[in-house]
Amino acid sequence: MAEEVQEAPKKGSKMKLIVIVLLLLVIGAGGYIAYDKFLSGGEEETTEEPTSEGTEESGEAQVPSESRSPEGAMIVTLDTFTVNLADPLGRRYLKITVDVEVINEDVAATLEAEDPKVKDRIITLLTSMSFADISTPEGKLLLKNEIVDRLNQILGGPMVLNVYFTEFIVQ
């Protein structure tokens, strides 16, 4: 009888441990699902809306890059740019790294060969911007579109598909 009394607490503590572990798993899974559905889904919606608004103003219909990237498209990483912004007090600066998606390897080589022109055009554009111009999602989208336009001017046609900001720091 003494053995049964000693086994009962062991069974009870094992059951409590199993229940606690299962509850933690359920709570963790629920938290992940809630985060995935509500928080990360909300960010995707906000980035899609400015895209459609920005393209309506310019009159161009742009398709997300994933659906329009042709075979052989390449990503070229440009150097990091650190520039002063055109703010009244001149105390803000922008540090930005840009990846450029081009249609093929030949265009990537041309883009790298035209590096001084590319840097000049991008630096000129960035230094003309103020903090107010780039602080909103719409402003960032307009900046991306302007970089695409300037690079396509250098390359002589629509050879740049998209640009991606991989680093964007304003201080």
C-alpha positions as CSV (number, residue, x, y, z in Angstrom):
1,M,0.0,0.0,0.0
2,A,2.9,2.3,0.6
3,E,4.2,1.7,-2.9
4,E,0.8,2.7,-4.4
5,V,0.9,6.0,-2.5
6,Q,4.4,6.7,-3.8
7,E,3.4,5.9,-7.4
8,A,0.3,8.1,-7.4
9,P,2.3,11.4,-6.9
10,K,4.7,10.3,-9.7
11,K,1.8,9.6,-12.1
12,G,0.1,12.9,-11.1
13,S,3.3,14.9,-11.6
14,K,3.9,13.3,-15.0
15,M,0.4,14.1,-16.1
16,K,0.8,17.7,-14.9
17,L,4.1,17.9,-16.9
18,I,2.5,16.5,-20.0
19,V,-0.5,18.9,-19.7
20,I,1.8,21.9,-19.2
21,V,3.9,20.9,-22.2
22,L,0.8,20.5,-24.4
23,L,-0.6,23.8,-23.2
24,L,2.7,25.6,-24.1
25,L,2.7,24.0,-27.5
26,V,-0.9,25.0,-28.2
27,I,-0.3,28.6,-27.0
28,G,2.9,28.8,-29.0
29,A,1.2,27.5,-32.2
30,G,-1.7,29.9,-31.6
31,G,0.7,32.8,-31.2
32,Y,2.5,32.0,-34.4
33,I,-0.7,31.7,-36.4
34,A,-2.0,35.0,-35.0
35,Y,1.3,36.7,-35.8
36,D,1.5,35.2,-39.3
37,K,-2.2,36.0,-40.1
38,F,-2.6,39.4,-38.5
39,L,0.7,41.1,-38.1
40,S,2.8,40.0,-41.1
41,G,-0.3,40.0,-43.4
42,G,-1.1,43.6,-42.4
43,E,2.4,44.7,-43.5
44,E,1.9,43.1,-47.0
45,E,-1.3,44.9,-47.5
46,T,0.2,48.3,-46.7
47,T,3.0,47.8,-49.1
48,E,0.6,46.8,-51.9
49,E,-1.7,49.8,-51.6
50,P,1.0,52.5,-52.2
51,T,2.2,50.5,-55.2
52,S,-1.2,50.9,-56.9
53,E,-1.6,54.5,-55.9
54,G,1.9,55.4,-57.1
55,T,1.4,53.8,-60.5
56,E,-1.9,55.4,-61.0
57,E,-0.3,58.9,-60.6
58,S,2.4,58.1,-63.1
59,G,0.1,56.4,-65.5
60,E,2.1,53.3,-65.7
61,A,0.7,49.9,-64.8
62,Q,3.4,48.0,-62.9
63,V,3.1,44.3,-62.0
64,P,4.9,43.0,-58.9
65,S,8.4,41.9,-59.9
66,E,7.9,38.2,-59.0
67,S,5.3,37.8,-61.7
68,R,7.2,39.7,-64.4
69,S,10.8,38.6,-64.0
70,P,11.9,36.8,-67.1
71,E,14.2,33.9,-67.3
72,G,17.8,35.0,-66.8
73,A,17.0,38.1,-64.7
74,M,19.8,39.0,-62.4
75,I,20.2,41.1,-59.2
76,V,23.2,43.5,-59.1
77,T,24.1,45.0,-55.7
78,L,25.3,48.6,-55.9
79,D,27.7,50.1,-53.4
80,T,26.2,51.7,-50.2
81,F,25.4,55.4,-50.6
82,T,25.7,57.8,-47.7
83,V,24.5,61.3,-48.5
84,N,23.2,64.4,-46.8
85,L,19.5,65.1,-47.4
86,A,18.2,68.4,-48.7
87,D,16.8,69.5,-45.3
88,P,16.7,73.1,-44.2
89,L,19.1,72.5,-41.3
90,G,21.2,70.0,-43.3
91,R,21.6,67.7,-40.4
92,R,20.0,64.6,-41.7
93,Y,21.7,62.0,-43.8
94,L,20.6,58.9,-45.6
95,K,22.5,55.6,-45.8
96,I,21.1,53.3,-48.5
97,T,22.1,50.1,-50.2
98,V,20.3,49.2,-53.4
99,D,19.9,45.9,-55.3
100,V,19.0,46.3,-59.0
101,E,17.1,43.6,-60.9
102,V,18.0,43.6,-64.6
103,I,16.7,41.5,-67.5
104,N,19.9,39.5,-68.2
105,E,23.6,39.0,-67.6
106,D,24.6,41.4,-70.4
107,V,22.7,44.2,-68.9
108,A,24.3,43.4,-65.5
109,A,27.7,43.8,-67.1
110,T,26.7,47.0,-68.8
111,L,25.4,48.4,-65.5
112,E,28.7,47.6,-63.8
113,A,30.7,49.1,-66.6
114,E,28.6,52.3,-66.3
115,D,29.3,52.5,-62.5
116,P,30.4,56.1,-62.4
117,K,27.3,57.3,-64.2
118,V,25.1,55.1,-62.0
119,K,26.6,56.5,-58.8
120,D,26.4,60.1,-60.1
121,R,22.7,59.8,-61.0
122,I,21.7,58.1,-57.8
123,I,23.7,60.5,-55.6
124,T,22.3,63.5,-57.4
125,L,18.8,62.1,-56.9
126,L,19.3,61.2,-53.2
127,T,20.8,64.6,-52.3
128,S,17.8,66.4,-53.8
129,M,15.4,64.5,-51.5
130,S,14.3,65.8,-48.1
131,F,13.4,63.7,-45.1
132,A,9.7,64.5,-45.8
133,D,10.1,63.1,-49.3
134,I,11.4,59.7,-48.2
135,S,9.8,59.2,-44.8
136,T,6.5,57.7,-46.1
137,P,6.0,54.4,-47.9
138,E,4.7,56.3,-50.9
139,G,7.9,58.4,-50.9
140,K,10.0,55.3,-50.8
141,L,8.1,53.9,-53.7
142,L,8.5,57.1,-55.7
143,L,12.2,57.0,-55.0
144,K,12.4,53.4,-56.3
145,N,10.6,54.3,-59.4
146,E,12.8,57.3,-60.0
147,I,16.0,55.2,-59.6
148,V,14.6,52.7,-62.1
149,D,13.9,55.5,-64.6
150,R,17.4,57.0,-64.2
151,L,19.1,53.7,-64.6
152,N,17.0,52.9,-67.7
153,Q,18.1,56.2,-69.1
154,I,21.7,55.2,-68.6
155,L,21.2,51.8,-70.2
156,G,19.1,53.1,-73.1
157,G,15.9,51.2,-72.6
158,P,13.7,49.3,-70.1
159,M,16.3,47.0,-68.9
160,V,16.0,47.5,-65.2
161,L,13.0,45.7,-63.8
162,N,13.0,46.8,-60.2
163,V,15.2,48.1,-57.4
164,Y,15.2,46.8,-53.8
165,F,16.3,48.7,-50.8
166,T,18.4,46.3,-48.7
167,E,19.5,49.0,-46.3
168,F,17.7,52.3,-45.6
169,I,18.8,54.4,-42.7
170,V,17.9,58.0,-42.1
171,Q,19.5,59.9,-39.2
